[in-house]
Amino acid sequence: MRVLVLSHTYIVDLNREKLRALAQLSPEMEVVVGVPRRWQPGGVQNRLIVSEPFQSGNFRVQPLSNLSQNNQGLLTFGPDLISLLQKFRPQVIQVEQGAKALAYAQTITLNRLLGLRAKNVFFTWWNLPYQVKFPIAALEAYNLRHTHGLVVGNQDGADVLRDRGYTAPYQVMPQLGVDEILFRPQPQPKLAQSLVIPSDAFVVGYCGRFVEEKGLLTLCNALATLRDHPQPWVWLLVGRGELRDTIQAQADGLGIGDRLRWVTGIPHDQVPNYINLMHTLVLPSETTDTFKTLTAKGWKEQFGHVLIEAMACAVPVIGSDSGEIPHVIDQAGLVFPEGNAPALADRLRLLLENPEQRQSLGEAGHHRAMSRYTNRALAKQLLEFYEEIGVKG
């Protein structure tokens, strides 16, 4: 089976592990990843990235000339894409830029003009209803009409596209898996000492952005109700964001400011060390309507990748019911109504007072992560989906 995947996401080598795993599933598999030759992500990685070609066995990365260097929707590829399509003749063309992407329309058109008869597949994270006008509406309609299969990061996203007329098969799975070699159970006693975490303390953890929509102020209020609990505890926050001072001020006002431990500015490969300090990881995200784009309003959690990283470390998780979180956790953790501090406090108290429950949920989460969310597990799901839409190996 010959698979071509196009996306700016895979300019980062670490993000390619799912596709490497796909190429290793069978000697007949060939996977080519087309990436923009030049890309400037913005944000934390605010620098121009120049992609380099790479090949290992049946897996190849091919930089392609591109006409936009920092806009996902406007990204399109130069004439070298035509040469790649003619030589490789893929059976699947998967574009991971969303339903309204110009690059997807480009590959659909080239697929038809070159007579490749490849299956057109796209990936999206978008999980909110939206409205579009001409010409974007026509672009999206064209893309959906010629799609053979949709890979979507969350069930809400699939439902949104069903409402917009998409009728072909779909597969719900994240774009990126968890690295089970990096994220695994591993005690960190020296690290705990360096953060002045007592050996008998219950560690409530959070890892991600310190921003209001992540529900950290609700978590702060929930923890305040446990202020006088006989079991000592600390709150470990790993990440960065503009809400840090607000969180600290609220915690000080609630009398728990000394329980906070801040860890900022660490590389991703060190994150597992800190997750392994936690007795539970909490993702208390809250749906909001304060964000606006040209076509939609609001935000809700699209997946919550840190949940599967904690599960892989056998750390029990607690999440709100925002967006995809309940589907990610399923029965392998605890879920509470978003924004409900008393309900969150109840979940925290349950784990705080029941080591057996912590161990049981940690084991269940680890099994779920290993069976569903590693890069190899995602690669197998992807291959099964290609077969479902009629691709023959």
C-alpha positions as CSV (number, residue, x, y, z in Angstrom):
1,M,0.0,0.0,0.0
2,R,1.4,3.4,-1.0
3,V,0.4,6.3,1.3
4,L,1.2,10.0,0.9
5,V,0.6,12.2,3.9
6,L,0.9,16.0,3.5
7,S,1.0,18.4,6.5
8,H,3.0,21.1,8.1
9,T,2.8,19.2,11.4
10,Y,5.4,16.7,10.3
11,I,8.2,19.3,9.9
12,V,9.0,18.2,13.5
13,D,10.7,14.8,13.5
14,L,9.1,13.7,16.8
15,N,5.6,14.1,15.3
16,R,6.4,11.5,12.6
17,E,6.4,8.5,14.8
18,K,2.9,7.3,13.9
19,L,3.8,7.4,10.2
20,R,7.1,5.6,10.8
21,A,5.1,2.9,12.6
22,L,2.6,2.8,9.7
23,A,5.5,2.1,7.3
24,Q,6.7,-0.8,9.5
25,L,3.4,-2.6,9.7
26,S,4.0,-4.5,6.5
27,P,6.8,-5.0,3.9
28,E,4.3,-3.8,1.3
29,M,3.7,-0.5,3.0
30,E,5.3,2.6,1.6
31,V,4.8,5.9,3.4
32,V,5.9,9.3,2.0
33,V,5.4,12.4,4.1
34,G,5.3,15.7,2.2
35,V,6.2,18.7,4.3
36,P,6.6,22.4,3.5
37,R,10.1,23.2,2.5
38,R,10.0,26.4,4.5
39,W,7.7,27.0,7.5
40,Q,7.5,29.5,10.3
41,P,5.2,28.2,13.0
42,G,5.0,31.3,15.3
43,G,4.3,31.1,19.0
44,V,7.0,29.4,21.0
45,Q,8.8,28.1,17.9
46,N,8.9,31.6,16.2
47,R,11.7,30.8,13.8
48,L,11.9,29.7,10.1
49,I,12.2,26.0,9.7
50,V,13.9,24.6,6.6
51,S,12.9,20.9,6.1
52,E,15.4,18.3,5.0
53,P,14.7,15.1,3.1
54,F,15.0,11.8,5.0
55,Q,14.5,8.2,4.1
56,S,14.7,5.0,6.2
57,G,13.4,1.8,4.6
58,N,9.8,2.2,3.5
59,F,9.5,5.6,5.2
60,R,10.4,8.9,3.4
61,V,10.1,12.6,4.2
62,Q,10.0,14.8,1.1
63,P,10.2,18.6,1.5
64,L,8.0,20.4,-1.1
65,S,8.1,24.0,-2.3
66,N,5.2,25.8,-0.7
67,L,3.3,29.1,-1.3
68,S,2.5,30.0,2.3
69,Q,4.9,29.7,5.1
70,N,2.7,30.3,8.2
71,N,-1.0,29.8,7.4
72,Q,-2.4,26.3,7.5
73,G,-5.5,27.1,5.5
74,L,-3.6,28.9,2.7
75,L,-0.8,26.4,2.5
76,T,-0.4,25.0,-1.1
77,F,2.5,23.2,-2.8
78,G,4.5,23.9,-5.9
79,P,5.0,21.9,-9.1
80,D,7.3,19.4,-7.3
81,L,4.1,17.9,-5.8
82,I,3.0,16.9,-9.3
83,S,6.3,15.1,-9.9
84,L,6.0,13.3,-6.6
85,L,2.4,12.2,-7.4
86,Q,3.4,11.0,-10.8
87,K,6.4,9.0,-9.6
88,F,5.0,7.6,-6.3
89,R,1.4,7.1,-7.5
90,P,-0.1,6.8,-4.0
91,Q,-3.2,4.8,-3.3
92,V,-4.1,7.1,-0.3
93,I,-3.5,10.9,-0.2
94,Q,-4.1,12.2,3.3
95,V,-3.9,15.9,3.9
96,E,-3.9,17.0,7.5
97,Q,-4.9,20.6,7.2
98,G,-8.7,20.6,7.8
99,A,-11.9,20.6,5.8
100,K,-11.4,24.0,4.2
101,A,-7.7,23.6,3.3
102,L,-6.5,24.8,-0.2
103,A,-3.8,22.1,-0.1
104,Y,-6.6,19.4,0.1
105,A,-8.5,20.9,-2.8
106,Q,-5.2,21.0,-4.7
107,T,-4.5,17.2,-4.1
108,I,-8.1,16.3,-4.9
109,T,-7.8,18.1,-8.3
110,L,-4.4,16.6,-9.1
111,N,-5.5,13.2,-8.1
112,R,-8.3,13.4,-10.7
113,L,-6.2,15.1,-13.5
114,L,-3.4,12.6,-13.1
115,G,-5.8,9.6,-13.1
116,L,-4.3,8.2,-9.9
117,R,-7.6,7.0,-8.4
118,A,-6.2,7.4,-4.9
119,K,-8.5,7.7,-1.9
120,N,-8.8,11.2,-0.6
121,V,-8.6,11.5,3.1
122,F,-8.2,14.5,5.4
123,F,-7.6,15.2,9.1
124,T,-9.2,17.9,11.3
125,W,-9.3,18.8,15.0
126,W,-12.0,21.4,14.6
127,N,-14.9,20.6,17.0
128,L,-17.2,23.6,17.0
129,P,-20.1,24.5,14.6
130,Y,-19.2,27.2,12.1
131,Q,-20.6,29.2,9.3
132,V,-18.8,30.0,6.0
133,K,-19.7,32.1,3.0
134,F,-18.6,32.0,-0.7
135,P,-15.9,31.3,-1.7
136,I,-14.9,29.3,1.4
137,A,-18.3,27.5,1.4
138,A,-17.7,26.3,-2.2
139,L,-14.1,25.2,-1.3
140,E,-15.4,23.2,1.7
141,A,-18.2,21.6,-0.3
142,Y,-15.8,20.6,-3.0
143,N,-13.5,19.0,-0.5
144,L,-16.2,17.1,1.3
145,R,-17.8,15.9,-1.9
146,H,-14.6,14.3,-3.0
147,T,-13.6,12.8,0.3
148,H,-13.5,9.0,0.7
149,G,-12.5,9.0,4.4
150,L,-12.2,11.5,7.3
151,V,-9.8,11.1,10.2
152,V,-10.9,13.4,13.0
153,G,-9.4,14.1,16.4
154,N,-12.6,14.0,18.3
155,Q,-16.2,12.9,18.1
156,D,-17.5,16.5,18.2
157,G,-15.6,17.2,15.0
158,A,-17.2,14.2,13.3
159,D,-20.6,15.4,14.3
160,V,-20.0,18.9,13.1
161,L,-19.0,17.6,9.6
162,R,-22.0,15.2,9.5
163,D,-24.2,18.3,10.1
164,R,-22.4,19.9,7.2
165,G,-23.3,17.1,4.8
166,Y,-20.4,14.7,5.1
167,T,-21.6,11.1,4.7
168,A,-18.5,9.0,4.0
169,P,-16.8,6.9,6.7
170,Y,-14.7,8.5,9.5
171,Q,-12.2,7.4,12.2
172,V,-11.9,9.2,15.5
173,M,-8.2,9.2,16.6
174,P,-5.6,11.8,17.7
175,Q,-3.1,13.1,15.1
176,L,-0.2,12.2,17.3
177,G,0.3,9.2,19.6
178,V,2.1,8.9,23.0
179,D,5.7,7.7,23.1
180,E,5.6,4.7,25.4
181,I,9.4,4.7,25.7
182,L,9.5,8.3,27.0
183,F,6.2,8.2,28.9
184,R,6.4,5.2,31.3
185,P,6.2,4.6,35.0
186,Q,9.4,5.7,36.6
187,P,9.8,6.9,40.2
188,Q,11.5,10.3,40.7
189,P,12.6,10.5,44.4
190,K,15.5,12.9,43.8
191,L,13.3,15.2,41.7
192,A,10.7,15.3,44.4
193,Q,13.3,16.3,47.0
194,S,14.5,19.1,44.7
195,L,11.0,20.5,44.6
196,V,10.6,20.2,48.4
197,I,7.8,17.7,48.0
198,P,7.5,15.7,51.3
199,S,7.8,11.9,50.8
200,D,4.3,11.4,52.3
201,A,2.6,14.2,50.3
202,F,-0.2,13.5,47.7
203,V,0.8,15.3,44.5
204,V,-2.0,16.8,42.5
205,G,-0.6,17.6,39.0
206,Y,-1.4,19.8,36.1
207,C,0.7,20.0,32.9
208,G,0.0,22.5,30.1
209,R,-0.8,26.1,29.5
210,F,-1.6,28.4,32.4
211,V,-4.7,30.0,30.8
212,E,-8.2,30.6,32.0
213,E,-9.9,28.1,29.7
214,K,-7.9,25.2,31.2
215,G,-10.0,25.6,34.4
216,L,-7.1,26.2,36.8
217,L,-9.0,28.6,39.0
218,T,-11.7,26.0,39.4
219,L,-9.0,23.4,40.4
220,C,-7.6,26.0,42.9
221,N,-11.0,26.4,44.5
222,A,-11.5,22.6,44.7
223,L,-8.1,22.2,46.4
224,A,-8.9,24.9,48.9
225,T,-11.7,22.7,50.3
226,L,-9.0,20.1,51.1
227,R,-6.8,22.7,52.9
228,D,-7.3,21.0,56.3
229,H,-7.3,17.4,55.2
230,P,-5.0,15.3,57.4
231,Q,-3.2,13.9,54.4
232,P,-0.5,16.3,53.3
233,W,-0.7,17.4,49.6
234,V,0.9,19.7,47.1
235,W,-0.2,21.1,43.8
236,L,2.4,20.7,41.0
237,L,2.0,22.9,38.0
238,V,4.1,22.2,34.9
239,G,4.0,24.6,31.9
240,R,3.7,28.3,31.2
241,G,1.2,31.0,30.7
242,E,-0.1,34.4,31.6
243,L,-2.4,33.2,34.4
244,R,0.4,32.1,36.7
245,D,0.3,35.2,38.9
246,T,-3.5,35.1,39.1
247,I,-3.4,31.5,40.2
248,Q,-0.8,32.2,42.9
249,A,-2.7,35.2,44.2
250,Q,-5.9,33.2,44.4
251,A,-4.1,30.3,46.1
252,D,-2.6,32.7,48.6
253,G,-6.0,34.2,49.4
254,L,-7.4,30.7,50.0
255,G,-4.6,29.8,52.3
256,I,-3.0,27.2,50.1
257,G,-0.3,29.3,48.4
258,D,2.5,27.4,50.1
259,R,1.2,24.1,48.6
260,L,2.0,25.2,45.0
261,R,5.1,24.0,43.1
262,W,5.8,25.7,39.8
263,V,7.9,24.1,37.0
264,T,8.3,26.2,33.8
265,G,10.4,26.2,30.7
266,I,11.4,22.5,30.5
267,P,11.8,20.6,27.3
268,H,9.2,18.1,26.3
269,D,11.5,15.1,26.9
270,Q,11.6,16.1,30.6
271,V,7.9,16.3,31.1
272,P,7.5,12.5,31.9
273,N,9.8,13.0,35.0
274,Y,7.4,15.5,36.4
275,I,4.3,13.5,35.5
276,N,5.8,10.6,37.4
277,L,5.8,12.7,40.6
278,M,2.0,13.0,40.4
279,H,-0.5,10.8,42.3
280,T,-3.2,12.2,39.9
281,L,-3.1,14.5,36.9
282,V,-6.1,16.8,36.5
283,L,-7.2,18.4,33.3
284,P,-10.1,20.7,34.3
285,S,-10.7,22.4,31.0
286,E,-13.8,24.7,30.6
287,T,-15.7,25.5,27.5
288,T,-15.8,29.2,26.7
289,D,-17.3,31.5,24.1
290,T,-14.7,34.2,24.5
291,F,-12.6,33.1,21.5
292,K,-13.6,34.2,18.0
293,T,-12.4,33.2,14.5
294,L,-13.7,34.4,11.1
295,T,-16.1,31.5,11.0
296,A,-16.9,30.4,14.6
297,K,-17.0,31.4,18.2
298,G,-15.8,29.6,21.3
299,W,-13.4,26.9,22.5
300,K,-13.7,23.5,24.0
301,E,-11.1,20.8,24.6
302,Q,-10.2,19.1,21.4
303,F,-8.5,16.1,22.9
304,G,-6.2,16.7,26.0
305,H,-3.0,14.9,24.9
306,V,-1.5,15.2,28.4
307,L,-4.2,12.7,29.6
308,I,-2.7,9.9,27.5
309,E,0.8,10.9,28.5
310,A,-0.2,10.6,32.2
311,M,-2.0,7.3,31.5
312,A,1.1,5.9,29.8
313,C,2.9,6.7,33.1
314,A,0.2,4.8,35.0
315,V,-0.9,8.1,36.7
316,P,-4.6,8.2,37.4
317,V,-6.4,11.1,35.6
318,I,-9.3,13.4,36.4
319,G,-10.8,15.4,33.7
320,S,-13.8,17.7,33.1
321,D,-16.5,16.9,30.6
322,S,-15.3,19.6,28.2
323,G,-15.1,18.4,24.6
324,E,-13.3,15.2,24.0
325,I,-12.0,14.6,27.5
326,P,-14.7,12.1,28.6
327,H,-14.1,10.0,25.4
328,V,-10.3,10.0,26.0
329,I,-10.7,8.9,29.6
330,D,-13.7,6.6,29.2
331,Q,-13.7,4.2,32.2
332,A,-10.0,4.6,32.9
333,G,-10.2,7.7,35.1
334,L,-12.6,10.1,36.7
335,V,-14.7,12.8,35.1
336,F,-16.5,15.8,36.6
337,P,-18.8,18.5,35.3
338,E,-16.7,21.4,34.0
339,G,-16.5,24.4,36.3
340,N,-17.9,22.5,39.3
341,A,-15.3,22.9,42.0
342,P,-17.2,20.8,44.7
343,A,-17.6,17.9,42.2
344,L,-13.8,18.1,41.4
345,A,-13.0,18.2,45.1
346,D,-15.0,15.0,45.6
347,R,-12.9,13.3,42.9
348,L,-9.7,14.5,44.4
349,R,-10.8,13.4,47.9
350,L,-11.7,9.9,46.6
351,L,-8.2,9.4,45.2
352,L,-6.5,11.1,48.2
353,E,-8.1,8.7,50.6
354,N,-8.1,5.5,48.5
355,P,-4.7,4.2,47.4
356,E,-6.3,1.1,46.0
357,Q,-8.5,3.2,43.8
358,R,-5.5,5.2,42.6
359,Q,-3.7,2.0,41.7
360,S,-6.7,0.5,39.9
361,L,-7.3,3.6,37.8
362,G,-3.6,4.0,37.1
363,E,-3.5,0.4,35.8
364,A,-6.7,0.9,33.7
365,G,-5.3,4.1,32.2
366,H,-2.0,2.5,31.4
367,H,-3.8,-0.4,29.6
368,R,-6.0,2.1,27.7
369,A,-3.0,4.2,26.6
370,M,-1.0,1.2,25.5
371,S,-3.8,-0.4,23.6
372,R,-5.3,2.7,21.9
373,Y,-2.9,5.7,21.9
374,T,0.7,4.6,21.2
375,N,1.9,5.6,17.8
376,R,1.9,1.9,16.8
377,A,-1.7,1.5,18.0
378,L,-2.7,4.6,16.0
379,A,-0.9,3.3,12.9
380,K,-2.9,0.0,13.1
381,Q,-6.1,2.0,13.4
382,L,-5.1,4.0,10.4
383,L,-4.3,1.0,8.3
384,E,-7.6,-0.7,9.2
385,F,-9.4,2.5,8.2
386,Y,-7.7,2.6,4.8
387,E,-8.9,-1.0,4.3
388,E,-12.4,0.0,5.4
389,I,-12.6,2.7,2.7
390,G,-11.5,0.3,0.0
391,V,-7.7,0.6,-0.2
392,K,-6.0,-2.7,-1.1
393,G,-2.5,-3.4,0.3
